[in-house]
Amino acid sequence: MKLKHKKKKLQRAIGMLLLVATAYASQQVLATELIELGTLGGSTSFARGVSSNGDVVIGDSFTNGDVFIRAFRWSAANGTMTDLGTLGGDSSVAFAVNSTGTVVVGWAIPLLAA
């Protein structure tokens, strides 16, 4: 009798796991298009965040000569990548953006004294 009860509990638990896994899988959104964002003159760029509606992408890109990395904000509205600057240093990185794409969080490396 105990074995039957344990078997039923196990079957219910497996059924619940399958239900949760199915619900999770159905919420996944598949990309329908790959968009080339470009670079800030260098060979490579890295996307690190995207706004909730997908209109803004942030990240960092190598500049000309691949020496420095600069934070960028790409906008679907005009399809351009904007250099976010460095606060006076050599390099910067953007690693988060808010849901509307209006606030970007990152860091900048200050110039080293010669």
Beta strands, then each sheet from edge to edge (+ up, - down):
strand 1: 41-50
strand 2: 56-63
strand 3: 69-75
strand 4: 80-83
strand 5: 91-97
strand 6: 104-109
sheet 1: 1+ 2- 3+ 4-
sheet 2: 5+ 6-
end
